[in-house]
Amino acid sequence: MSDTFTLINPTTGQAFREVPRATVHEVDEVVARAVVAQRGWAAIAPVARADALRRFARVVVEHVEELAQLEVLNSGHPIESARWEASHVAQVLNFYAGSPERLSGQQIPVSGGLDVTFHEPYGVVGVIVPWNFPMTIASWAFAPALAAGNAVVLKPAELTPLTAVRLGELAVEAGLPEGLFAVITGSGSVVGERFVTHPDVRSVVFTGSTEVGISVAAGCARGLKPVTLELGGKSANIVFDDADLEKAAAAAPGSVFDNAGQDCCARSRILVQRSVYDRFLELLEPAVAAWQVGDPALESTQMGPLISSAHRETVGSFLDGADVAFRGSAPASEGPLGDGFWFAPTVVLAQPDDRIAREEVFGPVVAVLPFDDEADGIRLANDTAYGLAGSLWTENLGRAVRVSRAVKSGVLSVNSHSSVRYWTPFGGMKASGLGRELGPDAAEHFTETKNVFFATDA
């Protein structure tokens, strides 16, 4: 096996860098250093950990443009999106810098003594992140885990490691102890698997496919270590006949074509009440046509290329035999930008049993399906193995409450498509995952509760 792997610029299709592929022995060495660093980190005063995370955030802010340009090169993200992502990392760090001084235990009334609880860090936390949002998803784990007193070993995806590697360097530049936040590049079957099996990695966070997530969970179960899983999705965008159709149609492209549809929260099913189905499609077509796909270096670009040639083939296979209603535009695969992995935004008319209505495409393809009434819309929204995100559009408050409670998804938006705010919880139901990330309680989730009783009776 080669000791490096090659990075490909998805905009041009050209190779541009070799990245080391870590061995099991190298992973073990990094974990051993993390164990030592964590002991010192957990021992310092909470205010000192908070100050260190704020310094890390400031250094990230100073390097937002550098990180954004790396993401354009490595992931094909539009530059404006990449700048937001880099800034988001700093915001997440600043938010969780408030946690060390707030991880308060309890004093529980007992007879004959004093009973108190402590939030003890796990030790070393292994974090495995995907290629679709390399910076942001990593920060959702490493920021609260560090705040809680843990060390973090982070494995970025093989396709998109550059921003994670740079964040690891910036952590040291900001003054975090060497070895406390370590980034290890390599294959999932080696590095990720070692996180799962290593006895000193006491908690694992995995974001990726449901199939791999099941394997990670099974491995962690054998080691009796906790695992957080953020997995796939087939989220529904439910449009009722009393909705503001113009707003719903205008917002729909961003809900599924952002990041070229390579988003587990993508609203890749649009469910439209039958009485307004035709009108909604009339409004959706110009919105899709106006979606700007092109050079990610341009600030006007809304969507860049897919991540790889192989992934483009996978996405394209979903259109075999599909009833394509209309498509947007995209650069030619062989053009001024080079041999990029382009794919035009696509709207498909589907039936509930169609493959495109049931499987996660992870590309800029959306299936539109009609429903009859509120009960039918809820039934159709829940007719999936997944339960990550979703939206519903209605002007009826009572309906909004009823439907949002009935749809089995972890994150829902009414009259919008927001899924992630770092100060609110995020995570899925059913095959979309286990546990929650972000929000005010995330740092506590990286701890174990210890109960101590002090006898006071003589």
N, C-alpha and C positions, 0 to 999 in steps of 0.2 A: 504494500500500500504506500502511496506517495506520502511524503511528510508535509506537503502543502496542498492547498486547493486554489483554483483559479477563480477570480472574481470577474464577472461580465457586466459591463455597463448596459442596462436594459434599453436605454435610449438608442444606442448605436449598435448593440450586439457585439461589441469589441471587448476582448480581454484587456485588463489594465493592471492587475496586481495579483501576487501570490500571497497567501495567508497561511501561517503555520497550522498544522493539524496535530493537536496534542495527543500524546499517548496516555494510557492508563497510569503509567508511572509518573508522568508529569502532572496529571490531575491529582494524584495522591500527594505529591509534593506541595502543590498549591493549597490543598485542603489542610495539610499539616501546618502550613504557615498561617492559614486563616484561624485555626484553632488557637494558636498562640496569640494572634492579634486580637481575637474576640475577648479573651480573658482580660486583657488590659482595657479594652474599649468598654466592657460592661462594668469595670471597676471605677471608672472616672465618674465625676459628679454629673447628674443629668444635665445641668446647665452647660457643662463643657461639651457634651455630645450635641446639644442643641446648637451651640455656637459653631461647632465643626461643620454641621450640616448647612448652616447658613453661609459659612465660607464657601463650601462646595457649590451652593446655589449661585453665589456671586461670581465664582469662576466660570460656571456654565453660562451665565448671562454675558460675560465678557467674550465668550466663544460661540455665541449663537450663530453668527454668520458662517463660521468655519464648520460647525456641526451641520448646518443646513446644506452647505455646498457638498459635504460628504454624502448626505442622504440623497441629494439629486444625482450624484455620480453613481452611488452604489445601489439605490433603490428606484430611481426614476421618479421620485416624488416631485411634484411641482414646487418651485422654490418658495412660494408663499406658504404652502402647507408645511414644508420642511422647517421654515423659520418658526412657525407656530409650534411645531413639535419640539424643537429645541428649547424654546421659551417655556413650554409646558413642563419639561424636565425640571427646570429651575423652580417653577411654581410648586411642583409636587414636593421638591426638597424643602422649600420654605414652609409649606404647609405642615409637613411631618417634623420639621425642626421644633414645632410646638408640642410634640408628643412626649419627649423624654421627661419633662417636668410635670406631665399630667397622667402618667401611668400609675395612678394611685390605687392602692389596694383598699381593703375594707377592714374595719374593726367591727367584729360580730359579737353581740352580747352572749355571754356564756356564764355559767355559774362556776365559781371556784378559780377564776383566772381571767386572762385576757386572750382573745383569739383574733389574729390578724392574718391578712392575706398579702402575698407579694406576687408581682408579675415578673417571672424569671424568663430571660431570653432562652430560646432553644439552643443557641450556640452558633453553628454554621448553617446557613440557609442556602440551598442550591436553587438557582433560578434559571429556567430554560425558556427562551423567548423565540417567537417566530420571526419571519422575514417581512411581514407586512407593515408593522409599525415598530421598527427596531428600538428607537429611543424611548418612546412614550411607554410602551408596555413594560420595558425593563424598569423604568423609574417607579411604576406602580408597585413593584415588589421591593426593589432595593432601598428605596427611601424609607418606607415604614419599618422594614426589617432592620436597617441600621439604627433608626430612631429607637427601636426597642432594645438595642444592645447586642444585636447579632452581628456576625460577620457574614458576608455574601460572596458566593462564588457564582459567577454569571456566565452561562453559555449562550452566545448569540447564535442565530441561524447561520448555517454555512454560506448562504447566498449574500447575507447583508451584515457582516460583522463590524464594519468600520466605525460607526458612531459609538457602539458599545465599547470598543477598544479605546477610542479617544476619551470617553467618559471615565474609564478606569484610570487613564493617565491624568485626567483633570482632577480626579479625587485625590491623588497623591500630591499634585501641585497645590491643591487647596489645604493640604496639611493632614488629611486623614492618614492613619498609620499604614505603613506598607503591609500588604497582605490582607487588610480588612475588607476591601472591596476589589476582588480579583476577577478579571475577565479572561476566560479560557476559550480559545477558538478550536473548533474541531467538529467531528461528526457526532450526531446524536447517539449512534450505536456505541460510541466509545465514551465521550465526555458525559453526555446526558445519562447514559446507563450507569456510569460510575457514580454520579450524584445519587442515583436511586439506591445503589447497593452499598455505598461507602458508610460505614458505621458512624463516622463523625459528622456526616451531613444529616442533621436531625430534622429537617423540614425541607420539602420540595415544592416549588411553584412552577407549574407548567402551563404555557399557553400554546395551543396548536390544534391539530386535528383531533376529533373524538377518538379515532382508532388508536392513535399513539397515546392519547390521554388515558385510555383504558389500560394500556400496557404499563404506563407510569404508575397509575394507581395500584395495579396489582403488585408491582415491584415494591412500592412503598408499604403496602400492607404486609408483605413478608418481613419487612424490617420494622414494623409497627411505628412508622414515622408519618406524621400528618402531611397531607398534600392538598394544595389548592389547584384546581383545574379550571381554566377558561378555554372552552372548546368551540365547536362549530355552531353555526346558526342557520336558520332558514326563516328569518324574521318577516312578519307580515306588516304591511302598511294598509290599514283598513280605512276605506273612504265611504262614509255614509251619505245618504241622499240629502241630508240637511247640512252637509259640510260646505265651507267656502271652497268650491271646486277650483276656482282660479288659483288660490293660494296652495291648495293641496297638489295640484298638477305642477305648479312652478317649483315647489319644494321637492317633488319626487325624484328628479335626476340626482340631486345632491345626496339623497338618502341611500342610493344604491351604486352610483357611478363614482363617488368620491374614492380616491385611491384606486381607481380602475376596478372598483367592486371587490378589491382584495381586503375585505373587512368582515370580520365575523358578525358584526352588527348590521351589515347591509340589509336594507328592507328589500329583499330579492323577490318577494311576492307582494304584488299590489292587489288587494281584494276590494272590489268596487261594487257597491249596491247596484243591482241590475237596472233600476230605473234611471240611473245617471251614468251607466257604463259607457255608452256611446259618446256622450258629451265629455266625459273625463278623458277618453282617448283622443278626442279632437283637441283638447287643451294640452295634453301631454306631448303630442307630436312636435309642436314648435319648441317646447321646452327642451326636449331631447336634441333637436336640431341645433339649438343654441349652445349646447354644452361644449365648452372649448377643450379640445383634445390636441395636444401638440408638445412642442419642445418644453420640457420641465424647467429649463433655465429662464423662461419668460414669465413675468409676473402675471400676465393675462391668462396663462394656462390653468385650467381647472382639473385636468386629468392627464397623466402621463402614460407610459407603456405598462404592459404586464411585466412581471418579474423575470420571466425566462421563456425561451422558445418552447420548452416542454410544457410549461403551464399554459401557454397560448393554445397549444394543441388540445389540452384537456378542456379548456373553456370552449373552444370551437366545437368539440364533440357534442356539446349540449344542444347545438343547433341542428344536428342531424335529424331530419324529419319534423322539425319544429315549425309552427305556424308563425313566422316572423311578421309582425305588423309593420314595423318601421325601424330604421337605424339612424344613428347619428353619423358623424364623419370622424375619420382618424387619418393620420399620415400614412403613406404607403410604407410597407415593410422595407422596401428598397427605395430610398429617396435621399433628400438632402441631409437628413439626420443620420443616415446609415441604415444598417439592417436591424432596426429596433423592433421590439416585440409589441406591435400596435394591434389594437382591437377596438372596433367602433362600438359605442354604446348601442345596445340592442333591446328592443321590446318584443316580447313573444306573447301571443294569446295561448292560454294553456287550460288544461283540464286538471282536476285535483290528482288524478293518478299518473299524470305525465312525469317523466323523470325530472324535467326542469322545474316542476312544482314541488318536488320532494327532496332532491339532493342539493347539497351546497355547491354552487357553481364557483364561487370565489373569483368572479370576474364581472365585467360590466354588462350583465344580462339580467333582465327582470321579466318575470312571468306575471301576466295580468289575468285575474280570474274574477268572474261575477259571483255575487251571492244575493240571496233573496231578502232576508230580513235580519234583525239583530241576532237572533239565535243562530241563524245559518252562518252569519259572519264570524261569530265566536267559535262555532264548530269548525269552520274552515281554518281559522287562525290556529286552533289547537291541533289540527290534523297534521302533525309533524312530530318527529322524534325530538326536535330541538325546542329550546325555550330561552333564548338569550335576550333579544330586544324586540322592539316593535313600536308602531305608531298607530294612532287612530285619529280620524278627522271627523268632528261633529260640533255643532253649535249647541247641542243639548247637554247640559251639565249632568243631569241624571244618567243619561246614556253613557257619558264619558266615565262616570264612576262605576257603573255596572259592568261595562265592557273591560275597563282596566283591571277590575278585580277578577273577572272571569277568564281573561287570557293568561295562559300559563307561561309567562316570560318574566325574567328577572328584572328587566329595565324597560319601561314603557314611557312614551311621550304622547301627550294630547295636543293636537294641532301644532306639532313640531316634530323634528327628527333627532332631538338630542339624546345621546346614549351615555356619555361619559362626562362627568364633572368630578374633579379629583376630591372634592369635599363631600361627595355623596357616594353611597355604596354601589358597586358594580359587580355583576356576576349573573350566571344563568341557572335555569332549572332543567330538569330532564337530561338529555344527552349534551346539553350545553355547558355542563360543568358542575363543580363542587366548590362551596365556599364563596366568599366575597372579598373583593379587593377595594381599595380606595375608601373614602369616607372617614368619619371621625374615629372609628374603632379599628382601623386596619393595623395600626401598630400593636394594639393589644392582641390581635390574632397571631402575631409572631412571638407570643409568650405563652408560658404555662403558668397556671395559678398554683402557688404553693400556700398551704394553710399551716400556720404555726400557733400552737396553744402554749401560753405561759401560765403555769400554776401560780396562784398567789396565796392559797391557803397554807398556813404553816403546817 
